[in-house]
Amino acid sequence: MTFEERGQLEAVLGHRFEHAERLERALTHRSHRQSAASVDNERLEFLGDRVLGLVASEHLFQSFPDWDAGQLSKGLARLVNTSSVHAAANHLRLGSYLRLGPGEEKTGGRAKKRLLADAYEAVVGAIYLDAGLPTAAAFLRRTLIDPALERESDGLELSDYKSALQEWLQQRALGTVAYRVHKESGPDHQKIFEVEVWHAGRKLSSSEGFSKKEAEQSAAKHAMRVLEAAHGVPG
């Protein structure tokens, strides 16, 4: 990474590193290692993941005083999942700054979801080491937590059956499902949404909720049961 590139990225991150090598290491994938003595971002990713968990847990604890431990756990799982972390990494354009080996470069490593999520967490670890927890927490709130909470403003405390259903289908190469709002009923201040789940031209399930997300989660849960029964998987 050139001096100019580092300056551009630091401006986007909102942090100027006292030790520039930490940022460079955070962006170095293991495929780029050129010798046994070379370092990659895996240790920083381990640290950043723990910092993210702590900061996000405290944020939920303070923001939702009425939630019990179960709701906090579900909210945390959805707030810091791979999709949220990847979205943050993508917004920061971290893929443009990654240091990859030739193999990863050829296979589109700069756009890989897991690789970008790991790089983001490594950057969090690097910021934490460089400037401490308050700076790392401010970075996380600005780039991940606040945007994720805005996207998931409804039903964050619910189990993420939609992601579970998607993973189940992906593991079996069965494609994806579509969620369709079948109807809305009730007064504006207390609307009820009925959502259907469709797969391969067939309706798997439908469910109601006081928000689209609540109905989608419930419908996904029932759709999973239908698919498991159809494929001989015990419920």
Backbone bond lengths (Angstrom), bond angles and torsions (degrees), N, CA, C in turn:
res aa  C-N    CA-C-N  psi(-1)  N-CA   C-N-CA  omega(-1)  CA-C   N-CA-C  phi
1 M - - - 1.461 - - 1.521 109.17 -
2 T 1.333 115.97 128.77 1.458 119.80 179.74 1.524 110.20 -76.07
3 F 1.327 115.73 165.48 1.463 120.82 177.50 1.518 110.89 -58.92
4 E 1.344 115.33 -39.89 1.467 119.85 -179.21 1.535 110.75 -66.33
5 E 1.336 116.45 -43.12 1.468 120.41 179.16 1.523 110.87 -62.74
6 R 1.329 116.14 -42.06 1.466 119.22 179.51 1.528 110.19 -62.37
7 G 1.321 116.49 -41.65 1.469 119.74 178.66 1.516 112.05 -61.73
8 Q 1.345 116.27 -40.73 1.461 120.65 178.50 1.526 111.19 -62.67
9 L 1.326 115.94 -45.05 1.452 119.75 -178.76 1.519 111.24 -68.51
10 E 1.322 117.88 -40.79 1.462 120.46 178.36 1.533 111.03 -60.95
11 A 1.323 116.23 -35.52 1.465 119.66 177.95 1.522 110.55 -65.21
12 V 1.336 116.42 -39.86 1.467 120.85 178.34 1.529 110.63 -68.71
13 L 1.319 116.51 -40.99 1.466 121.04 -179.35 1.524 111.69 -71.05
14 G 1.326 116.54 -25.05 1.454 120.24 -177.18 1.512 112.99 78.53
15 H 1.325 117.12 23.72 1.470 121.36 179.53 1.523 109.58 -147.85
16 R 1.323 116.02 127.19 1.460 121.04 174.75 1.519 107.86 -97.13
17 F 1.316 116.12 119.30 1.458 121.28 -173.81 1.526 111.93 -73.46
18 E 1.328 114.93 132.06 1.461 120.17 172.34 1.516 109.66 -71.63
19 H 1.341 115.60 -35.15 1.469 121.44 177.53 1.529 107.40 -117.42
20 A 1.331 116.43 96.10 1.464 122.07 -173.49 1.522 112.40 -61.31
21 E 1.334 117.36 -26.77 1.460 119.47 -178.18 1.531 112.28 -64.45
22 R 1.324 116.42 -23.44 1.474 118.88 178.12 1.526 111.24 -67.02
23 L 1.312 116.44 -41.62 1.459 120.04 177.92 1.520 110.46 -65.78
24 E 1.308 117.08 -42.58 1.460 120.68 -179.96 1.524 110.67 -62.44
25 R 1.322 116.15 -41.10 1.464 119.84 179.20 1.534 110.56 -66.22
26 A 1.319 116.83 -38.31 1.464 120.64 -179.26 1.524 111.81 -61.47
27 L 1.321 116.82 -25.22 1.458 121.56 -176.99 1.527 112.98 -101.34
28 T 1.328 116.84 8.51 1.461 121.39 -177.59 1.523 110.88 -99.73
29 H 1.306 116.46 110.05 1.463 122.03 177.92 1.526 109.51 -76.12
30 R 1.332 115.48 153.62 1.468 118.65 -177.21 1.523 112.86 -61.40
31 S 1.338 118.26 -23.04 1.462 121.20 178.61 1.517 112.20 -67.07
32 H 1.354 116.60 -17.50 1.463 121.19 -177.80 1.524 112.37 -87.04
33 R 1.327 116.50 -9.42 1.471 119.79 -177.01 1.524 110.25 -59.56
34 Q 1.322 114.96 129.13 1.462 119.89 -175.64 1.521 113.43 -105.63
35 S 1.325 116.88 -9.33 1.461 120.89 177.56 1.519 108.13 -159.35
36 A 1.327 116.07 170.96 1.464 121.10 179.87 1.523 111.16 -62.73
37 A 1.334 115.58 -25.15 1.469 119.65 -178.12 1.527 112.46 -85.92
38 S 1.339 117.21 -9.50 1.459 120.22 -178.59 1.530 110.75 -68.03
39 V 1.310 116.07 155.95 1.468 120.54 -179.94 1.520 109.74 -119.03
40 D 1.334 115.72 147.07 1.466 120.85 176.34 1.524 108.35 -121.53
41 N 1.310 116.27 -169.54 1.458 119.94 -172.25 1.520 114.54 -96.20
42 E 1.327 118.35 8.83 1.459 119.65 -172.83 1.531 113.04 -66.67
43 R 1.315 117.90 -39.15 1.468 120.02 178.95 1.536 110.62 -67.89
44 L 1.331 116.31 -40.22 1.461 119.62 177.60 1.530 110.88 -66.62
45 E 1.326 116.68 -35.80 1.466 120.59 177.60 1.521 110.17 -64.08
46 F 1.333 117.08 -40.70 1.477 121.69 176.98 1.528 110.04 -58.81
47 L 1.321 116.43 -46.50 1.463 120.71 -179.08 1.531 111.11 -67.36
48 G 1.338 116.55 -45.55 1.456 120.49 -178.80 1.514 112.80 -62.08
49 D 1.326 117.12 -35.56 1.458 121.16 177.68 1.526 110.95 -61.12
50 R 1.346 116.82 -39.99 1.477 121.19 179.22 1.525 111.08 -70.86
51 V 1.316 116.63 -38.54 1.466 119.87 177.49 1.528 109.85 -64.37
52 L 1.321 116.65 -43.48 1.456 121.43 177.85 1.528 111.01 -58.97
53 G 1.330 116.47 -45.85 1.457 120.32 179.46 1.517 112.62 -60.54
54 L 1.328 116.56 -42.53 1.464 120.98 -179.86 1.529 111.10 -65.55
55 V 1.316 116.49 -50.17 1.467 120.85 -176.22 1.529 110.44 -64.58
56 A 1.336 117.09 -44.07 1.462 120.33 -179.50 1.529 110.78 -66.25
57 S 1.335 117.29 -38.53 1.471 120.77 178.55 1.522 110.79 -62.67
58 E 1.320 116.48 -45.42 1.468 119.87 179.60 1.529 110.46 -64.29
59 H 1.324 116.36 -40.10 1.463 119.88 -179.16 1.531 110.52 -62.19
60 L 1.323 117.58 -44.97 1.459 121.04 178.80 1.523 111.04 -66.10
61 F 1.325 116.29 -40.99 1.464 121.48 179.81 1.528 110.70 -58.77
62 Q 1.323 116.66 -42.80 1.464 121.31 -178.44 1.528 111.71 -77.74
63 S 1.315 117.22 -34.10 1.461 121.12 -173.33 1.531 113.56 -82.21
64 F 1.334 117.10 -25.87 1.462 121.04 -175.80 1.530 110.05 -128.05
65 P 1.339 117.52 73.22 1.472 121.28 -175.68 1.521 113.66 -64.96
66 D 1.336 118.35 -17.17 1.466 120.69 -178.68 1.526 112.96 -89.34
67 W 1.322 117.54 -8.77 1.464 119.99 -178.61 1.519 110.96 -76.62
68 D 1.350 116.08 141.56 1.464 119.69 173.73 1.528 108.88 -86.22
69 A 1.338 115.84 -179.33 1.469 120.03 -175.55 1.519 111.67 -62.23
70 G 1.331 117.13 -37.02 1.457 119.91 179.36 1.511 112.41 -64.63
71 Q 1.325 116.46 -43.31 1.464 120.22 178.51 1.521 111.23 -65.42
72 L 1.335 116.54 -38.85 1.463 119.87 177.41 1.525 111.19 -63.12
73 S 1.334 116.35 -40.29 1.468 120.25 179.91 1.520 111.29 -64.38
74 K 1.338 116.26 -43.73 1.465 119.99 179.07 1.522 110.80 -66.34
75 G 1.335 116.12 -41.12 1.456 119.79 178.11 1.513 111.97 -62.07
76 L 1.332 116.02 -41.86 1.466 120.35 179.25 1.521 110.79 -63.10
77 A 1.325 116.30 -44.96 1.469 120.23 -178.78 1.525 111.50 -58.90
78 R 1.324 116.54 -38.87 1.462 119.85 -179.53 1.524 112.01 -78.12
79 L 1.322 116.09 -31.34 1.463 120.03 -177.69 1.520 112.02 -71.19
80 V 1.345 117.08 -35.47 1.468 120.18 -174.10 1.525 112.07 -112.08
81 N 1.325 117.96 21.92 1.461 118.38 179.71 1.529 110.74 -71.14
82 T 1.325 115.50 170.91 1.464 120.56 -175.19 1.520 112.10 -58.69
83 S 1.340 116.79 -36.42 1.472 119.64 -178.61 1.522 111.67 -64.14
84 S 1.346 116.80 -41.95 1.464 120.31 179.52 1.523 111.12 -66.15
85 V 1.339 115.49 -44.34 1.470 119.57 -179.06 1.519 110.09 -66.62
86 H 1.321 116.85 -40.31 1.465 120.43 178.06 1.524 111.06 -62.96
87 A 1.339 116.94 -40.53 1.465 120.35 178.96 1.525 110.70 -60.80
88 A 1.341 115.94 -40.30 1.463 119.80 178.45 1.527 110.90 -65.45
89 A 1.324 116.58 -43.60 1.471 121.04 179.39 1.524 110.76 -62.97
90 N 1.327 116.01 -40.53 1.455 121.25 -179.50 1.525 110.97 -64.85
91 H 1.332 116.00 -42.64 1.459 120.56 -179.82 1.533 111.13 -61.92
92 L 1.324 116.56 -33.96 1.457 121.56 179.42 1.532 112.42 -83.82
93 R 1.342 116.31 -6.00 1.471 122.83 -179.44 1.534 111.55 59.35
94 L 1.325 115.78 40.77 1.459 119.40 -178.78 1.529 111.97 -63.70
95 G 1.320 116.76 -28.52 1.456 119.51 -179.63 1.516 113.55 -56.82
96 S 1.314 116.20 -30.50 1.472 120.02 -179.05 1.520 112.61 -69.04
97 Y 1.329 116.90 -20.65 1.466 120.85 -173.72 1.529 113.27 -108.23
98 L 1.321 117.64 0.80 1.462 119.96 -177.00 1.527 111.48 -67.55
99 R 1.317 114.74 146.76 1.466 121.57 173.40 1.521 106.85 -104.56
100 L 1.340 115.30 110.34 1.460 121.58 -174.03 1.517 111.49 -120.53
101 G 1.324 114.77 156.36 1.449 120.17 171.84 1.520 109.87 -78.23
102 P 1.332 117.96 166.09 1.472 121.51 -177.28 1.528 112.98 -56.94
103 G 1.337 116.97 -38.62 1.463 120.10 -178.67 1.512 112.32 -63.32
104 E 1.334 116.46 -47.82 1.464 120.69 178.98 1.520 111.08 -66.34
105 E 1.307 116.07 -34.96 1.474 120.08 179.34 1.527 109.83 -62.46
106 K 1.322 116.24 -44.03 1.464 120.80 -176.77 1.523 112.38 -70.31
107 T 1.324 116.52 -29.38 1.474 119.58 -176.71 1.525 112.77 -96.76
108 G 1.333 116.76 18.82 1.465 120.35 174.22 1.511 114.72 76.53
109 G 1.335 116.74 34.44 1.463 121.19 -177.76 1.519 114.05 -58.59
110 R 1.306 117.30 -29.95 1.477 120.58 -177.57 1.533 112.55 -66.97
111 A 1.311 116.43 -15.42 1.467 120.09 -179.29 1.528 112.78 -112.84
112 K 1.332 117.35 1.78 1.470 119.87 -177.15 1.530 110.67 -72.22
113 K 1.310 114.82 130.40 1.457 121.93 -173.92 1.520 112.43 -59.13
114 R 1.325 117.61 -51.10 1.464 121.36 -176.86 1.520 111.02 -66.49
115 L 1.319 116.62 -40.17 1.463 121.04 -178.74 1.529 110.71 -64.53
116 L 1.327 117.19 -41.22 1.463 120.94 179.12 1.531 111.19 -69.27
117 A 1.331 116.62 -39.55 1.465 120.05 178.18 1.525 110.24 -62.35
118 D 1.324 116.89 -41.85 1.473 120.44 178.05 1.524 111.03 -63.58
119 A 1.326 116.47 -40.17 1.471 120.10 179.72 1.526 110.63 -64.12
120 Y 1.331 116.80 -40.33 1.473 120.02 178.46 1.529 109.93 -60.97
121 E 1.330 117.19 -46.63 1.462 119.95 -179.86 1.530 111.10 -64.57
122 A 1.324 116.75 -34.57 1.463 119.90 176.27 1.522 111.15 -64.94
123 V 1.324 117.03 -38.66 1.469 120.99 176.27 1.524 110.11 -63.10
124 V 1.332 116.62 -40.01 1.470 120.14 176.34 1.528 109.97 -59.66
125 G 1.329 116.23 -45.22 1.460 120.01 177.86 1.513 112.35 -61.46
126 A 1.334 116.49 -39.41 1.464 120.78 179.82 1.525 111.19 -66.34
127 I 1.336 117.01 -41.74 1.466 120.54 178.53 1.522 110.46 -65.17
128 Y 1.327 116.18 -40.47 1.465 120.46 178.33 1.533 111.05 -59.75
129 L 1.317 117.40 -45.88 1.461 120.54 179.25 1.521 111.82 -67.34
130 D 1.318 115.83 -34.48 1.461 120.41 -174.75 1.524 112.89 -78.37
131 A 1.357 116.83 -33.59 1.472 118.66 -171.51 1.523 114.76 -138.66
132 G 1.328 117.95 -2.48 1.458 119.43 176.29 1.515 114.53 96.47
133 L 1.336 115.27 174.39 1.457 121.80 -173.81 1.532 113.82 -65.19
134 P 1.347 120.86 -43.89 1.474 118.98 -178.96 1.527 113.14 -57.23
135 T 1.329 116.86 -40.95 1.469 120.22 179.87 1.522 110.77 -68.47
136 A 1.339 116.31 -42.61 1.466 119.95 178.10 1.526 110.78 -63.81
137 A 1.337 116.87 -39.49 1.469 120.90 179.78 1.527 110.94 -65.42
138 A 1.319 116.70 -41.53 1.472 120.46 178.86 1.526 110.38 -63.00
139 F 1.339 116.99 -40.99 1.461 121.86 177.53 1.530 110.44 -62.16
140 L 1.325 117.56 -44.84 1.457 121.76 -179.32 1.528 111.69 -64.59
141 R 1.314 116.22 -42.55 1.467 118.53 179.86 1.528 111.15 -63.61
142 R 1.319 116.06 -40.98 1.468 119.86 -176.19 1.524 112.26 -72.80
143 T 1.321 117.38 -39.72 1.465 120.08 -171.23 1.518 114.69 -98.55
144 L 1.334 118.56 -21.29 1.459 119.76 -176.46 1.525 113.61 -129.18
145 I 1.329 117.65 -54.75 1.462 120.54 -170.37 1.521 112.03 -65.90
146 D 1.323 117.80 -52.39 1.466 119.92 -178.99 1.528 112.40 -61.98
147 P 1.358 119.19 -46.65 1.470 118.91 177.43 1.529 112.64 -62.37
148 A 1.337 116.89 -39.31 1.469 119.95 -179.60 1.521 111.19 -66.57
149 L 1.334 117.20 -40.52 1.460 120.53 178.69 1.526 110.86 -66.40
150 E 1.315 116.15 -33.66 1.467 119.47 177.72 1.526 110.57 -67.05
151 R 1.354 116.37 -40.18 1.469 120.07 178.26 1.521 111.19 -69.97
152 E 1.345 116.36 -37.00 1.462 121.55 -175.05 1.522 111.18 -106.10
153 S 1.321 116.92 40.09 1.461 120.32 -174.44 1.520 112.36 -63.65
154 D 1.318 117.36 -20.23 1.461 121.58 -177.31 1.527 109.68 -117.01
155 G 1.314 117.72 127.94 1.457 121.00 171.38 1.516 115.80 74.25
156 L 1.311 118.17 23.43 1.464 120.37 -179.88 1.527 111.70 -60.77
157 E 1.334 115.77 -30.77 1.468 119.86 -176.33 1.520 113.09 -81.37
158 L 1.347 117.37 -2.14 1.454 120.97 -179.75 1.520 110.94 -82.64
159 S 1.327 116.77 153.50 1.461 120.47 174.74 1.524 109.42 -61.42
160 D 1.314 117.79 142.80 1.461 121.26 -175.47 1.522 110.32 -90.32
161 Y 1.334 116.04 74.52 1.454 120.93 -179.34 1.525 111.42 -70.49
162 K 1.340 117.68 -27.05 1.462 120.23 179.43 1.528 110.81 -63.08
163 S 1.327 116.71 -45.75 1.466 119.93 179.04 1.526 110.97 -66.30
164 A 1.340 116.38 -39.50 1.462 120.36 179.52 1.531 110.11 -62.70
165 L 1.327 116.64 -42.05 1.466 120.77 178.74 1.522 110.93 -64.78
166 Q 1.316 116.87 -43.05 1.462 120.66 179.91 1.525 111.04 -62.16
167 E 1.337 116.97 -44.17 1.462 120.67 179.23 1.523 110.96 -63.74
168 W 1.331 116.88 -40.70 1.462 121.71 179.55 1.524 110.20 -59.23
169 L 1.319 116.83 -44.37 1.461 121.47 179.85 1.525 111.65 -68.50
170 Q 1.331 116.47 -41.73 1.469 120.07 -179.49 1.516 111.82 -63.29
171 Q 1.326 116.51 -40.01 1.467 120.56 -179.81 1.523 112.08 -62.35
172 R 1.333 116.46 -24.95 1.469 121.24 -177.78 1.526 111.98 -108.95
173 A 1.324 116.58 9.76 1.471 122.41 178.95 1.528 111.31 53.19
174 L 1.326 116.08 44.82 1.464 121.46 -177.40 1.532 112.84 -104.93
175 G 1.308 117.58 14.68 1.457 120.68 176.53 1.515 112.91 81.03
176 T 1.317 116.28 -150.86 1.457 121.59 -176.35 1.529 110.31 -129.12
177 V 1.313 115.50 170.94 1.461 121.20 176.77 1.530 109.25 -111.98
178 A 1.317 115.37 163.07 1.466 121.47 175.97 1.525 108.48 -121.22
179 Y 1.334 115.58 139.80 1.465 121.74 178.16 1.533 108.37 -106.06
180 R 1.320 116.03 126.71 1.461 120.54 -177.47 1.530 109.72 -126.31
181 V 1.320 115.79 130.87 1.459 119.81 174.60 1.524 107.53 -77.62
182 H 1.331 116.50 111.76 1.459 121.02 -177.77 1.521 111.19 -77.79
183 K 1.328 116.64 -42.11 1.461 119.12 177.40 1.524 110.67 -162.95
184 E 1.314 115.34 160.69 1.455 123.58 173.91 1.528 107.65 -123.42
185 S 1.323 116.48 140.18 1.458 119.94 -179.87 1.520 109.79 -143.73
186 G 1.322 115.69 167.98 1.462 120.07 178.81 1.510 112.37 90.02
187 P 1.345 116.39 167.40 1.472 121.42 179.53 1.522 111.20 -67.42
188 D 1.334 116.41 161.16 1.468 121.39 -176.38 1.518 112.52 -57.65
189 H 1.334 117.57 -35.08 1.458 119.21 -176.84 1.527 112.66 -81.06
190 Q 1.357 117.40 -7.11 1.465 120.20 179.85 1.525 110.12 -148.94
191 K 1.312 114.96 55.49 1.462 120.30 -178.33 1.528 111.34 -68.05
192 I 1.317 115.39 148.65 1.458 122.25 173.63 1.526 107.49 -117.10
193 F 1.333 115.90 129.03 1.457 121.61 -178.76 1.528 109.31 -108.47
194 E 1.320 115.92 134.88 1.460 120.81 172.71 1.524 108.05 -110.27
195 V 1.327 116.11 119.85 1.464 122.10 -176.36 1.522 109.62 -116.70
196 E 1.325 115.29 137.59 1.468 121.59 176.99 1.527 109.95 -109.29
197 V 1.328 115.01 148.98 1.460 121.53 174.68 1.521 108.16 -111.55
198 W 1.334 115.02 124.06 1.470 120.79 -179.13 1.523 110.23 -116.75
199 H 1.330 115.52 141.59 1.465 121.05 178.41 1.525 109.01 -144.77
200 A 1.318 116.03 125.36 1.470 122.23 178.07 1.531 111.70 53.04
201 G 1.343 116.19 43.97 1.451 121.08 177.15 1.516 115.27 76.38
202 R 1.317 117.03 11.43 1.461 121.22 -176.84 1.519 110.36 -128.08
203 K 1.326 116.20 135.40 1.463 119.84 176.70 1.522 109.27 -78.66
204 L 1.334 116.06 121.14 1.464 120.88 -179.11 1.517 112.23 -88.36
205 S 1.338 116.95 -37.78 1.462 119.48 -174.90 1.513 110.10 -165.68
206 S 1.317 115.43 167.82 1.454 121.52 171.12 1.515 107.92 -146.37
207 S 1.325 115.91 153.18 1.458 119.75 -178.32 1.520 109.34 -157.29
208 E 1.342 115.41 158.07 1.460 120.70 -179.43 1.517 110.89 -111.75
209 G 1.341 115.51 157.03 1.458 121.17 176.77 1.509 109.97 -164.35
210 F 1.332 115.44 165.76 1.461 120.34 -179.98 1.530 112.12 -82.56
211 S 1.336 116.74 1.44 1.461 122.41 171.22 1.523 106.97 -148.34
212 K 1.336 116.09 160.59 1.462 119.25 178.76 1.528 110.98 -60.97
213 K 1.329 116.17 -40.27 1.463 119.23 -177.31 1.520 111.55 -67.09
214 E 1.325 116.15 -39.33 1.465 119.15 178.27 1.530 110.20 -63.36
215 A 1.335 116.47 -43.92 1.461 120.85 179.26 1.524 111.01 -65.20
216 E 1.331 117.06 -40.12 1.468 120.67 179.00 1.522 111.42 -63.19
217 Q 1.331 116.73 -43.34 1.461 120.15 -179.93 1.528 110.76 -62.34
218 S 1.324 116.46 -44.45 1.461 120.65 -179.96 1.530 111.17 -65.28
219 A 1.337 115.96 -42.60 1.460 119.93 179.02 1.521 111.33 -64.87
220 A 1.333 116.90 -38.10 1.468 120.91 178.13 1.522 110.80 -63.89
221 K 1.316 116.62 -39.13 1.473 121.33 178.35 1.526 110.32 -60.14
222 H 1.333 116.85 -45.99 1.465 120.47 -179.81 1.528 111.20 -70.09
223 A 1.330 117.05 -36.06 1.463 120.62 178.42 1.525 110.92 -63.10
224 M 1.319 116.29 -38.69 1.464 120.64 177.96 1.528 110.24 -59.97
225 R 1.315 116.50 -43.21 1.467 120.35 179.98 1.530 111.09 -63.44
226 V 1.324 116.70 -39.85 1.458 121.10 178.90 1.532 110.37 -62.60
227 L 1.327 115.80 -45.86 1.480 120.21 -178.75 1.519 111.40 -67.10
228 E 1.329 116.82 -41.16 1.459 120.17 178.60 1.522 111.26 -61.57
229 A 1.329 116.16 -41.68 1.465 119.76 178.91 1.531 110.63 -65.66
230 A 1.337 116.74 -39.36 1.450 121.42 -178.90 1.521 112.46 -67.30
231 H 1.340 115.32 -29.62 1.470 120.34 -178.04 1.526 112.19 -102.65
232 G 1.312 116.57 11.87 1.459 119.99 175.64 1.496 114.97 71.10
233 V 1.347 117.21 27.61 1.461 121.06 178.49 1.523 108.42 -96.95
234 P 1.350 119.10 125.29 1.461 119.42 -179.22 1.509 111.59 -62.99
235 G 1.368 117.55 140.43 1.452 121.73 -179.26 1.489 112.58 -82.37
